[in-house]
Amino acid sequence: MAWGRAVKQRRRSSLPVLWLFTDTLRLPDPLHAIFRLPRGLCGVVFRHDNVAGRLALALQIAKLCKRRRLDLVVTGDVRLALRLGAGVHLRGGKRPGYVRLSKRGRRLLTSSAHNFSELRRAKLAGAEIVFLSPAFPTPTHPGAVSLGALRWVGLARRFEGLKLYCLGGVSGENIRLLGRFVAGAGAITALTP
């Protein structure tokens, strides 16, 4: 949180610096964690796919985010995002359909990316924030090869105009290894009580 506050103060951006990613296994009921997020510093990426009660949970999360003034984006579901008054989070820069961002207020467009081509696709899609992952080894994807600081920074240098956020194995210590190239971070464990 301290790192996020320092970055927010330095960059003076309206975009959240820290994003909580919901996760059906590691954070099945994210409401308590969302309630504890600091206003103006954090956002929420809703990615509870194919679970019973998804719509009800999404409505509760949208209401809580609105009350707490937290940005919310929905992974890969434009209809749900519009219903919630939320933004859209693209998977690998791929649009799940037509995304209308100007309807009734600001609609944030974010994306995940895991390699050069997905970064390029996210940029072409107009993503305002791109989560480049996995930056470091993460329990969400055990055994997956992480980018590590050197490869993460190498990709970030090639896309210096994008607001790149790290995701995967993020901690207050290792995020500093990414230097000036990292605009923020996404996390599960690091942002949960």
Residue pairs with C-beta under 8 A, 6 or more apart in sequence:
1 18
1 38
1 41
2 172
3 172
3 175
3 176
3 185
4 17
4 18
4 41
4 42
4 184
4 185
5 17
5 38
5 41
7 17
7 183
7 184
8 17
8 40
8 41
11 17
11 183
13 183
15 43
15 71
15 108
15 128
15 129
15 163
15 183
15 184
16 40
16 41
16 42
16 43
16 70
16 71
16 184
17 41
17 42
17 183
17 184
17 185
18 37
18 41
18 42
18 43
18 184
18 185
18 186
18 187
18 191
19 42
19 43
19 44
19 45
19 110
19 129
19 131
19 165
19 184
19 185
19 186
19 187
20 30
20 33
20 34
20 37
20 42
20 43
20 44
20 45
20 186
20 187
20 188
20 191
20 192
21 45
21 47
21 167
21 186
21 187
21 188
22 30
22 44
22 45
22 46
22 47
22 48
22 61
22 188
23 30
23 47
23 140
23 188
24 48
24 49
24 51
26 139
26 140
26 188
26 189
27 33
27 188
27 192
30 44
30 48
30 61
31 60
31 61
31 64
32 193
33 191
33 192
33 193
34 44
34 61
34 64
34 65
34 68
34 70
35 64
35 68
36 193
37 44
37 68
37 70
37 191
39 68
39 69
39 70
40 69
42 70
42 191
43 70
43 71
43 72
43 73
43 108
44 61
44 65
44 70
44 71
44 72
44 73
45 73
45 75
45 89
45 110
45 131
45 186
46 58
46 61
46 72
46 73
46 74
46 75
46 86
46 89
47 74
47 75
47 89
48 54
48 57
48 58
49 75
49 76
51 57
55 80
58 74
58 80
58 84
59 84
61 72
61 84
62 72
62 84
62 85
62 86
64 70
65 71
65 72
65 86
66 85
71 87
71 108
72 84
72 86
72 87
73 81
73 86
73 87
73 88
73 89
73 108
73 109
73 110
74 80
74 81
74 84
74 86
74 87
74 88
74 89
75 89
75 91
76 88
76 89
76 90
76 91
76 96
77 88
77 96
78 88
78 96
78 97
78 98
78 99
80 86
81 87
81 88
81 107
82 100
82 103
85 104
85 105
86 107
87 101
87 106
87 107
87 108
87 109
87 110
88 96
88 99
88 107
88 108
88 109
88 110
89 110
89 111
89 112
90 96
90 109
90 110
90 111
90 112
90 122
90 125
90 127
91 111
91 112
92 111
92 112
92 113
92 114
92 118
92 121
92 122
93 111
93 112
93 113
93 118
93 119
93 120
93 121
93 122
93 123
93 124
93 125
93 127
93 130
94 121
94 125
95 125
99 107
99 109
100 107
101 107
101 108
101 109
108 128
108 129
109 125
109 126
109 127
109 128
110 127
110 128
110 129
110 130
110 131
111 118
111 121
111 122
111 125
111 127
111 129
111 130
111 131
112 118
112 122
112 130
112 131
112 133
112 167
113 119
113 121
113 122
113 130
113 131
113 132
113 133
114 132
114 133
114 134
115 155
116 155
116 158
119 130
119 132
119 155
119 158
119 159
119 162
120 159
122 130
122 162
123 130
123 159
123 161
123 162
127 162
128 163
129 163
129 165
129 183
129 184
130 159
130 162
130 163
130 164
130 165
131 164
131 165
131 166
131 167
131 186
132 147
132 152
132 155
132 156
132 164
132 165
132 166
132 167
133 147
133 166
133 167
133 168
133 186
134 140
134 141
134 144
134 146
134 147
134 167
134 168
134 169
135 146
135 147
135 148
135 149
135 152
135 166
135 167
135 168
135 169
135 170
135 174
135 178
136 146
136 147
136 148
136 149
136 166
136 168
136 169
136 170
136 171
136 174
137 144
137 146
137 168
137 169
138 144
138 146
138 168
138 169
139 189
140 168
140 188
141 168
146 168
146 169
147 155
149 174
149 177
149 178
152 166
152 178
152 181
153 178
153 179
153 181
156 164
156 178
156 181
156 182
157 181
160 181
163 183
163 184
164 181
164 182
164 183
165 182
165 183
165 184
165 185
165 186
166 175
166 178
166 182
166 184
166 185
166 186
167 185
167 186
167 187
170 185
170 186
170 187
170 190
171 190
172 190
175 182
175 185
